[in-house]
Amino acid sequence: MTELSKLTIYEAREGLKSKTFSSVELTQSCLDSIAAAKVLNTFVHHTPELSLESANSSDLRIAKGEAPSMCGIPIGIKDLFCTKGIPSQAGSRILSGFIPEYESTITKQLWDSGAVMLGKLNMDEFAMGSSNETSVYGDVINPWKEKNNAKNLTPGGSSGGSAAAVAADLCLGATGTDTGGSIRQPAAFVGITGLKPTYGRCSRWGVVAFASSLDQAGPMTKSVTDAAIMLEAMAGHDPKDSTSANIPVPCFETFLTGDIRGKKIGIPKEYRIDGMPDEIEALWSDGITMLKAAGAKIVDISLPHTKYALPAYYVVAPAEASSNLARYDGVRFGHRAALSPGDGITEMYEKTRSEGFGEEVQRRIMIGTYVLSAGFYDAYYNRARKIRTLIKKDFEDAFSLGVEAILTPATPSAAFGLGEMKDVDPIAMYLNDIFTVPVNLAGLPGIAIPAGLDKKGLPLGLQLIGKPWEESELLNTAFALEQAIAFSDKPEKWW
């Protein structure tokens, strides 16, 4: 049964229904795979006893014929989601020892749907990073390797632990969060599917905040079908989250027909950036050809304010982060620094935050505090908000012309080596989000799917962007493209 962890959610669901295997056997297979893959550093809080207990309960539900969509499916949870009675640190030292007394809305919905938690997954500290190198738990290692090169690669970030765990078949799916590309970029780096829903589709209650107007949770899975199944379990209105939309959640899986005849797919000219590798350009062209062959109509569109998206994002996101992270002061929970005689409350704040926050988090807090300060609020923050409105209007204009989805590359490169970007200008790291950030600023749904390998044997992805609240149509377009690409490569097991 050691091969069970390699199944997709769809395959496992069918196997559980037919009694080919049990959830306990499926879960044990994943736990064995996790134990054998410690070098990847994906799981940071382990819950084997709880996992098997939940799996046994799922088997009883299945036996009674009361199995919801995710019943008995073992998944990993990004450490950003609060889970009752289980450490939830957001990858940060400042939350060491924090064990929530409550469950995030999304994880509660997943447990209600019968999903089995395998443990908590590594991530960039407070979801700030594109390489999973800012975590207090240490770097996550991408299960993929370059041809004839043993160097360790980044799995992307911030949901790097989720991405690597799914790609290495340690779990059947995982939760991720996406503030500027943190689901889609790592998904592309490891050759899996990553879906960022419309802002407000999934509750943010109980998910540690980075930038509240941008954060959105979503599924990271082995296929588009799995993303549809998992999203249905995660989505829904939540009265505890004021930004949660009271919109019905359809059965996304039923929309996966693969029929996209007559659909208009937009190709934005602004995404053809200088220095884009020829392989990504070719991949994008191949994707266009495949959609056309499936009956879609390809139209050129313009998103003229795209070039301002990255600078606007790196004003808005740090500004919101500096406000959200002000609550971590060493008074109520988490890490508190040792004080010297004579130290007061101010010294406690300073020492606790200096010790508790990593370098990248400190950098973004300082940027955010600066752009919100009295002398610079209008010059930076207000201007960035205006640019955000223009970016949103660009997409609205494209959709008003009948465009139903937009095809772009997911990332400007394949996965790079761990440590390669640490001593480089931070802006070079931020450029990893160049294709993903506009989607968050506009609050739109976006999905990354694996589309091929580069000359070094590493995965590359394509991104589809959809209309707000139309994840069902976006998933169907992605399903059609997935079928045409027929990507089936997996990392060669070395761990």
N, C-alpha and C positions, 0 to 999 in steps of 0.2 A: 504493500500500500504506500510505499515511499514516493510513488509518482503522483499521488493524488494532489499534492500541492501545485502541480503544474497545470491543473485544470483551470478553465475560465469559470467565472461565476455562473454563466449559463449552463456549461457542461456539468458543473457540480450540482446545480439545482435539479437538473434532469436525472442525474445519478442518484441523488437523495430521494427523489420522488419514486424512482423505480426500485428503491431498496438495494441498489447495486453495492452500496457502501453506506456507512453511517456518518453522521456529523462528527462523532467522537473519533472515528478513523481518519476522517478528513482533517480534523483539527490536529490530531496527533502527528499526522504527516507534516503539517506546517510547523508545528513545534519542533519536530526533528530537523527540519530544514533550517529553522532559525538557529538552533543550537550548533549546526554545522557551518554556519555562515557568520560567526562572531567577528571575523576579520573585517566584514563590510561595515560594521558598527551602525546598523540600521535601527534595531530595537534597543531602547534605552531603559524602559521599565517593563519587566516581564511579568505576566500574569497566568502562568500555566495552569494552576489549580482552578482559577476562575474560568479560564478558557474551556477546560474539559467539563466543568460543571454546567456551563452555558450550553456546550455542545450536547450534553446528555439531555438537558431540558428541551433543546431543539428536536432531538430524536423523538422525544415523547409527543411533542406537538405534531411532528410529521406523521407519527403512527396513528394519531387521532384524526388525521386529515385536516388539521388546522394550521397548515404551514403558510405563512405569509411569503412575500417575494424573496426575502433574503434569509429565510429560515435555515439555520445550520451552516451558513457561509462564514468562514473565518476571515477576518479583516484586521488591518492595522490602523491605529489611530494616531494622527500627528499630535505631537506633544503640546500643541497650541489649544487643544480641546480639553476643557475641564471634565474629568471623569471622577465620579464620587468614590472616595476612599483610595484613589490611586494617584501617585505623584503626578503633578502637572506643572512643569517648570518653564515651558516655552523656550527651552534650550538655554536658559539663563541662570547664572549663579544667584542672582538676586531673588529668585523664587525657590531656592533650595529649601527642601523641607515642607513645601506647600502641598497639602493634600486637601482637595476641595471636599466640601460637605454637600455638594450638589452636582448634578449632571448637566452638561450642555444639552441644549434642545436637540441638536443634530444627533449626538450619540444616543440620547434617549430614544429618538425615533428609530435609529438603527437597531437598538436592542429590542424595541417593541416589534420590529419587523423580523426578529429572530436571528439577526447577525451575531456572530461570536467574536469577542475581542481577543486578539492574540497578545496585545501589549501596546505600549506607546512608542512612537517612532521619532527618531532624531530629526533635527531641523536647524536652520540658522536661527541664531538668538533673536527672539521676538519677531521672527519671520523677516529679518533684515539681512538679506544676502542673496547672491545668485550662484553660490558654489557649495553651500553647506560647510563652510570653513569657519563660521563665526560661532559655532555651537559650543557650549560649556562641556558637552559630552565628547568633543573631538570631531574630526572630519568623518563624513560618510564616504565610503569608497564605491565608485561606480562598478557594477559587475562586468561591464564591458572593458576590453583592452584593445589598444591599437595592434594591428598585425605586427608580429615580431618585436613587440615592445612591452615590457612588463611594468612600466610606470603606472602609478595609480592615477585615475582620472576622477574629476568631479562628477557627481550625479546631477549637478545643477542645484538651484535653491529657490525659495527657502524649503520647499517640500522635498528635499533630497533623500531623506530617509524613507519617505513614502514611495518615491519613484524607484529607488534601488531595491526596496523590499518586493515590490510588485514585479520588477524586471527579473529578479533573481528567484522568483517563484517561492518566496517565503510566506506570502499571503495571497489571497485571491483578488483582493482589492484593498484600497486604503483611502482614508480621507486626506485631503490637502486643503490649503488655503491659497488664495491668489489675490495679491494686492497690486502687483504690477507685472505679473507673469509667473508667479511662484508655483502654479500647477503646470502650466503649459510648457515653460522652458525646461524644467527637469524631465517632464514626460518625453520631450523631444530628444533630450540627451541620453535617455536610456531605452528608447524604442517602445514606449507604451502609449496609451491614450490618456489624455488629461483634459477634463472639462471644467471650465469656469462658467457657472451659470450667470444669468442676469442678476445684477445687484438687487437684493431683496427677495430672490427666489428661495434662498436657504437662510434660516435664522442665524444671526451672529451671537445670540445669547449664550453665554458660557464659553465663547471662543475668545481667548486673550487678544485684546485689540492692539493693532499696529496703527493703521490709518482708517478710521471708522467709516469714512465715505467711500472707501475703495475696497476694503476687505470683503471677500466672498469665498465661502467654502464650496468644495466640489469633489467629485470622485476621481480617483486615479486607478485605472483598470487595464486589463489585458486586451480589451476590445471595445468597440463602440457599443455593441449590444450590452456588455457589462456596465458601461457608463450609464446607459439608459435605465437599466434595472436598479442600479445603486442610487442614481439621482432621484428616482421616484420615492425611495425610502428616506432620503435626506431632506427633500424639499417640503415646503408647506408653510402656511401662515403661522406666526407665533406672536401672541399678544404681548409677550415679554420683550419683544424687539420692535421698537417703533419704526424701524426701517424695513420690516418684513412685510411683503405685499400679500394682501388678502385675495389671492388669485388661485383658482382651482389647479390642482396638480394632475395632469393627465397621466395615463399609462404610456410613458414615452416609448416603451418597447413596441407597442402596436403600430407606431408610425414608421418603423424600420422596414420599408418596402424596397428601398433602393431605386425607386422610380423618381427620377429628377428631370424627366423630359419637359422641356419648355421653361425650366427655371433659369432666371437670369443670375449669373455669377459675376460679381464685379472684380476687376483686377486693378488695384490702385497703383498708378504710375509712381507715386511718391515712395513706394516701398522698394523701388530699384535703387538701392543706396550705393554710393561709391565704395569700392573695396569689397563688395559682396563676393564670396568665393564662387567660382564658375560652377562648382557642383551644386550649390544651393540654387543658383539661377537655373540650371538644367533641371533640377528636381521640380522647381516651380513650374517650368514650361511643360514638364511631363504631366504634372497634376492638371494643368489647364487642358492639355490634350485629352486626358482621361475623362474629365468632366464633360468636355465637348462630345466625346464618343458616347457618353451615357445619355446624351440628348439635351444637355444644358446649353444655354446660350451665353457665350462669353462676351462681356462688355467691359471696355476700359472706363475707369472712373477716376475721379480726382478727389483726394482728401488733402486739400492744400495746407492745412495747419499741422500736418503730421510732424514736420521738422521741429515744432515747438513742444511736442508732447513730452519728451524726456526731461527737458529743463523745467517744464511746468509740474510734472510729476514729482521731481526732486525738490520742489518747493512745498507743494501741497502735502505730500506724504510725511516728510519730516516735521512739518508744522503740526499735523495731527498727532504724530508720534510723541512730540515733546509734551503735548497736553495729556495724552493717554498714559504716558509712562511716569508722569509726576506723582502718581499714586504709590509708586514703589519707593518707600522712604525708610524702611527698617522699623517702622513703628508697629504695624498691625500683623504682618505676616512676612515669611521669607527671611532672607539674610539680613543680619544686623552686624555692623562692624564693631570691633572692640574699641572702647573709648579710653582716652587718657584722662587723668585727673584734671578737672577744670573744664572739660569739654561740655558744651551745651547742645541744644537741639540742632543748631545750624551745623556744628561739627559732625554730629551723628549723621545728618542727611548727606553731607559732603563725603564723609568716609565710606558710608554704606553704598552710595551710588558709584563712587570711584572703584570700590572693590567688586560691586555686584554687576555692573554693566560692562560689557566688552567694548573694545575699541570702536567697532562699527556702530554700535548702538549709541555710544557717547557722541560720535561724529554727527549722527543724524539728529540727536537731541539738540546739540549745539546749533546746527543749521536751522532746525525748526524754531528754536528760541530766538535766533537772530532775525529770521524773516517775519516773526510775529511781533518783534519789538516796535515800540512807538515810532521810531524814525524810519523804519523800513517796511512797515505793514503794507502801505499802499504801493511802494516801489516793487515789492516782490510778491507777497501773498495775494493781494487783491488782483494784481496783474495776472498771476498764474490762474486764479479762479476765472478770470475773463477768457483766458486762452482755453481753459477747460470747456467753457461754454461753446466756443467756436469749434473745438474738436468734435464735440457732441453734435453740433449742427452739420458738420461735414458728413457724418454718418447718416444723419436724418435726411440730408439732401440726396445722398446716394440711394437710400432705401425708397425715397419718394419717386425715384425714376423707375421703380419696379425691380430693382436689384434685391434678391432674397438672401444672398449670402456673399461673402467676400473672401477670396482665397489669397493667402500670403504665406511667405516662409514663417516658421515658428521661431527660429533663432538665426543669428547671423553667422553661426559656426557650429561645428560639432563640439562635443565635450572636450575640455582642455585639461591639462595636468593639474593635480592638486599642488598648490604652492606657486604656480606659475604667475598668478595675478596678485599675489599678496603684497609684493613690493612695488607694484605698478601704481600709477595714478588711479585713485578710486573710480574716477570717471570711466576708465577703460572697463572696469567690472560692470558699471551701470549700463554700458552700451549693450550688454547681453539682453536687456529688456526692450530694445528699440522697437521690435515688432509687436510686443505684447502690451506695453503700457497704454497705448491709445484706447484699447478695449476697456480697461478699468476706468479711465477718465470719463468715458462715455457711458459706463455702466452696462455694457453689452455682454451677451454670452459669446464665448469663444472656445474652440476645441482644437487641441493638437493631436495629430495622429502620425504614427511612424510611416515614412514614405520611401526609405531606401537607406543605403550605406554609402559613406564616402570612401575615398581611395584607401584610407587607413583601416577600413572595416568598422567604422563607428556609425551609429544611427543618426539620421537626419529627419526632421519632421516638417509637416505642413500645418498651417493654421487656417481654420475656417471661422469667420465671424458672422454672427446671425443678428436678426432683429430682436429687440427686447421682448422677453416672455415667449419667444418662439423656439425654445430649445428642441421641441419635437421635430420641427422642420430642419433645424441645424443638425441634429443627430442623424436624420435621414440622409441629408447631403453627405455628411461624414461617412455614413454607412456605405453609400454608393461609391465614394472615393476609396474607402477601405477595401471594398470588394475588387475594385479595379487594380489597386496597387498590389494586393495579396501579399503584404509583408509578413513573413513568417520567421525571420531570423531571430535567434536568441543568443545571448552571450555564452561563450564557451566556458564551462565551469572550471574555475581555477582555485576556488576558495575551499 
